[in-house]
Amino acid sequence: MTRVLVLRAREDAERTASRLRAMGFTPLLSPVLEIVGTGAAIPRGPFDAVLATSAKGLEFCPEPGGLRTLPLHAVGARTAQIARELGWRPDLFAGEARALLPLIHARHETAARFLYLAGRDRQSDLETDLRAAGHDVTIVETYEARAASALAPVALDALAKGEIAAALHYSRRSAEIFVKLARDAGLTKALGEIDHLALSREAASPLPRASIAERPDEEHLLRLLRNR
């Protein structure tokens, strides 16, 4: 069976692995990130809406309370799905921040106050754009993604032997960490011998080469794998 390297954080990787097995692939898990809560406190509002670019921002929100009654503007269909399951009210969502921004601007034509539940390591496009348009953005870093110190031994062995057919990349940071850890292990050449499949151009940018999903969601990423 074709071996596919999954680099996501453990919980997400297990979910992806189940889908890969159902598709007839053999998943090889080597999480390069560990997601942990920061315990950051939520400041007092009022706020006009909540922003989230990952479901983790909501899952690690310490005391959501009345925040769940506010409109939620989210990046990603899965973020919106998890939000509903947690009792939030997602009313705007798009696959990428750059696609979400026009929707937010259309909804909030005058200056608004946003609470952004974010990760410690993130792209700053969303907050930068909204502040440039005159909006107030309060950022609370509810979680952080800690980098692994090495790839899993089974992944290192498979890379060295050329036994990995493809690697799935969901974010720029995880791709950067993977490339660094592979090079640290003396496997730079092996990076060029597997098919890199990326969720977006941003996720593909640290890679030597990559195929990019038609849309930035797992469904289209796995479709890319199926059609490779």
N, C-alpha and C positions, 0 to 999 in steps of 0.2 A: 504493500500500500504506500501511496505517496506521503512523505513526511512533511508537515507544514509547521514552521516555527511560529509560536505565539508569544509575544513579548509583553502583553498587557499585565496590569496588576492582577494578583492571584484570583480574586473573585470574578473579575471580568473575563480573565483567561479561561476559567473553568466553564463559563457559559459559552464562550466561543468554541472551546474544545468539543462540547456536546454537539454543536451544529456541524463542526467539521467531521466528526465521526458519522453523523447521519448522512453526510455527503460522500462518505467512502474514503475520507482522508485520515491519516494518522497524525493527530496533533502532538507537538513537542513543546511543552511549556517551559519557558524560562523568563519569569517576570523580571523586568528591569526597574520596576517601580513598586514601592510600597506606599499605599495611601493611608494617612493617619490624620486624625482631627487635631486642630490646633487649640481648641478650647476658647477661641476668641469670643469676646462678649459682643452682643448685638446692641448698638447704640439706640437711644430713643429717637423716634421719628419726629414729626410725621414724614412718611414717604408716599410718593404717588404710585410707585411700582417697584417690583423686585426683579433683578437681573440674575440669570444663571447661565453659564456657558458649559456646565457639566452637572449631571445629577448629583455628583459628590458634594457640590456646594450646598445642596439642599439636605442631603443625607447627614452631613456633619454640622448642620446649623443647630447650635445648642438649645435655644429656646425660641422656636418659631412663633409660638403663641398667635397673636393677632395678625402676624405677617402673612399668614396663609389666606387671609381675606383680601389681600391686595392682588392686583393683576400681576402675573408673572410673565416676563419676556425671556424666552429661553432659546439657546442654541442647541439644535439637535432634536429629532423626533423622540429619541429614547429619553432625553432629559425631560421633555414634556410628559412622556408616558409615566416615568417614575414620579414626577411631580404630582400627577393626578392620584397615583397610588398613595402618596404621602399626604394628600389633602390640600395641595396647592391648587391655584386656579390659573393654569397657563392659558393665555389668550393670544399671544404672539409667539411664533417660533419659526425658525428657518435652519437650514443645514449648516450654515456658517455665519460668523459674526457680520461679515460684510453684506450678507443677504438679509440679516435681521435689522440692520441699522436703518434702511429706508422705511421699514415698517414702523419702527419706533418713532422716527421723525414725523411720519404721517399721523401717528396717533397723538403725539405730544407736540403740538405746534408752538406752544409757549414753554418757557422754562419749567422743568419738572425736577423733582427730587427722587433719585433712584438709590436703592440699596442693592449693591452688587455682592452676592455671595460667591466668592471666588476661591481659586487655588492660589497658593503662594507663588508658584511658577506658572506664568500665563503670558499670552500675547496681550499687548496693551491697546490694541486697536479699538475695542469697544468703548472703554472709558475715555480714551483720548478724543475720539470722534464726538462723543456726547458732550464732553466738557467744552470742546471747541464750538459746539452749537449753542452753548449757554446753559446747559443743564448741570445740575449738581449731582455728583456721583460719590456716594459713600461706599468705600470698599471694605468688606470684612472678609479676611482670608480664613475661611472655616476649615480648610484642609491643606495638607502639603503632600507632595509626591516625592518620597525619598528614593534616591538612586541606589540601585543594587551595586555591590562592590565587585561582583563577578557574574558571568553567565553560569547557568546551572551546568554541572559536570556533564550531564547527558547531552546538553546542547553543544558544549565545547567539543565533545567527542564526535558528534554527528557532523558538525561543521568541518572538523579536521579531516574526516573521512569522505566528505562530499556527499553525505547522505540526506541533506535537506534540499528539497526541491523548491520551496518558496517560504518567504517570511512575510508576515502581515504586520503593517505599521499603522498605528492609529493616531499618533501625534508626533510633532517635531521633536519634542524633548525625549520621548522614548526611543525614537530613531537615533538621535544624537548619542544617547547613552549606549545603545546597542553597538553602534559603530565604534565608539571608544573602547568598550569592553572587549570587542572582537579584536581590535588592533592591539590592545594591551596583552592579549593572549597569543599574539603572533599569528593571527588568522586574517590578516588584511586581504590576502589573495582569495580566501574563501568567500569574502563579501561579494566579490565580483562573479562568483560562480553559481549564485542562487538567484531566483526571481524575487525581486522586492515588489510587493504590492502595497500601495499606500492609499489611505483614506482621502487624502487631499494633496495639493501641490505643496502646502506647508509641511505636511508630514513627510513628503518625499525629498525635501530640500537637503537633508544631511546625507542622503544615500548616493552611492556611485551612479546608480541608474534605478529607475522604478517605473512601473505601470501605475496609473492613477485611476481610482474609481470614478465612474461617470458622475456619481453623486456622493457627497461625504457622509455615507452611512454604511453600517456593516452589511446590509443586504446587498448593496452594489459592490462592496469590497469582495464579498464571497462569490458574487457573480463573476467578478474579474478572475478569481481563482478557478472557478469552474470552467471558464472559457479559455484559460491559458494554454 
